Amino acid sequence: MDRGFASWEFLDELSATQTRFVVQIKNNMKTELEHERYRVVWFCDLENHSEFRLATNLQLLTNEEIGEIYRNPWQIEIL
């Protein structure tokens, strides 16, 4: 989904239905303790000097694995 549609309330709804997700969130979304139930993974594109953040409820994967899941969304569609 587009990061413009991601909100903590929507992610709460997904989690309530046991949906697993990795979604890009806006860089200005608050990520303080009030939302500690989700992991927020930061990545930086050194070429473009841009930062982006991913929110997920997947706890057992590394940050690199979370990044790979986000970068390869078509793998899910191929299945």
C-alpha positions as a Markdown table, in Angstrom:
| # | Residue | x | y | z |
|---|---|---|---|---|
| 1 | Met | 0.0 | 0.0 | 0.0 |
| 2 | Asp | 1.1 | 3.5 | -0.5 |
| 3 | Arg | 2.7 | 5.1 | 2.5 |
| 4 | Gly | 0.1 | 7.9 | 2.4 |
| 5 | Phe | -2.5 | 5.4 | 3.5 |
| 6 | Ala | -0.5 | 3.9 | 6.4 |
| 7 | Ser | -1.5 | 5.0 | 9.8 |
| 8 | Trp | -1.0 | 3.5 | 13.2 |
| 9 | Glu | -4.7 | 2.9 | 13.5 |
| 10 | Phe | -4.8 | 1.0 | 10.2 |
| 11 | Leu | -1.8 | -1.1 | 11.2 |
| 12 | Asp | -3.6 | -1.9 | 14.4 |
| 13 | Glu | -6.6 | -3.1 | 12.3 |
| 14 | Leu | -4.3 | -5.3 | 10.3 |
| 15 | Ser | -2.7 | -6.7 | 13.4 |
| 16 | Ala | -6.1 | -7.4 | 14.9 |
| 17 | Thr | -6.8 | -9.8 | 12.0 |
| 18 | Gln | -3.3 | -11.3 | 12.4 |
| 19 | Thr | -2.2 | -9.9 | 9.0 |
| 20 | Arg | 1.5 | -9.7 | 8.7 |
| 21 | Phe | 2.9 | -6.6 | 7.0 |
| 22 | Val | 5.9 | -4.6 | 5.9 |
| 23 | Val | 4.8 | -1.1 | 4.8 |
| 24 | Gln | 6.6 | 2.1 | 4.1 |
| 25 | Ile | 5.6 | 4.9 | 6.4 |
| 26 | Lys | 6.0 | 8.7 | 6.1 |
| 27 | Asn | 9.2 | 10.0 | 7.6 |
| 28 | Asn | 7.3 | 12.4 | 9.8 |
| 29 | Met | 5.1 | 9.7 | 11.4 |
| 30 | Lys | 5.7 | 9.6 | 15.2 |
| 31 | Thr | 7.6 | 6.5 | 16.1 |
| 32 | Glu | 8.0 | 7.1 | 19.9 |
| 33 | Leu | 7.1 | 4.7 | 22.6 |
| 34 | Glu | 3.4 | 4.9 | 21.9 |
| 35 | His | 3.8 | 2.6 | 19.0 |
| 36 | Glu | 6.5 | 0.2 | 20.4 |
| 37 | Arg | 4.4 | -2.8 | 19.3 |
| 38 | Tyr | 5.7 | -2.4 | 15.8 |
| 39 | Arg | 9.2 | -2.4 | 14.5 |
| 40 | Val | 10.3 | 0.6 | 12.5 |
| 41 | Val | 13.3 | -0.1 | 10.3 |
| 42 | Trp | 15.2 | 2.9 | 8.8 |
| 43 | Phe | 17.0 | 2.7 | 5.5 |
| 44 | Cys | 19.1 | 5.2 | 3.6 |
| 45 | Asp | 19.6 | 5.4 | -0.1 |
| 46 | Leu | 23.1 | 6.6 | -0.4 |
| 47 | Glu | 22.8 | 7.3 | -4.1 |
| 48 | Asn | 19.8 | 9.6 | -3.7 |
| 49 | His | 20.6 | 10.8 | -0.2 |
| 50 | Ser | 17.1 | 9.9 | 0.9 |
| 51 | Glu | 15.8 | 8.1 | 4.0 |
| 52 | Phe | 12.8 | 5.8 | 4.2 |
| 53 | Arg | 11.1 | 3.9 | 7.1 |
| 54 | Leu | 9.4 | 0.6 | 7.1 |
| 55 | Ala | 6.9 | -0.5 | 9.8 |
| 56 | Thr | 6.3 | -4.2 | 10.4 |
| 57 | Asn | 4.8 | -6.6 | 12.9 |
| 58 | Leu | 7.3 | -9.3 | 11.9 |
| 59 | Gln | 9.6 | -9.8 | 14.9 |
| 60 | Leu | 11.8 | -12.7 | 14.0 |
| 61 | Leu | 13.4 | -11.3 | 10.8 |
| 62 | Thr | 16.5 | -9.2 | 10.6 |
| 63 | Asn | 16.4 | -5.6 | 9.4 |
| 64 | Glu | 18.1 | -6.8 | 6.1 |
| 65 | Glu | 15.4 | -9.4 | 5.6 |
| 66 | Ile | 12.7 | -6.8 | 6.2 |
| 67 | Gly | 14.3 | -4.6 | 3.6 |
| 68 | Glu | 14.4 | -7.5 | 1.1 |
| 69 | Ile | 10.7 | -8.2 | 1.6 |
| 70 | Tyr | 9.9 | -4.6 | 0.9 |
| 71 | Arg | 12.2 | -4.4 | -2.2 |
| 72 | Asn | 10.8 | -7.6 | -3.7 |
| 73 | Pro | 7.0 | -7.1 | -3.6 |
| 74 | Trp | 6.4 | -8.9 | -6.9 |
| 75 | Gln | 7.7 | -12.1 | -5.5 |
| 76 | Ile | 4.4 | -12.3 | -3.6 |
| 77 | Glu | 2.4 | -11.7 | -6.7 |
| 78 | Ile | 4.3 | -14.4 | -8.6 |
| 79 | Leu | 3.2 | -17.0 | -6.0 |
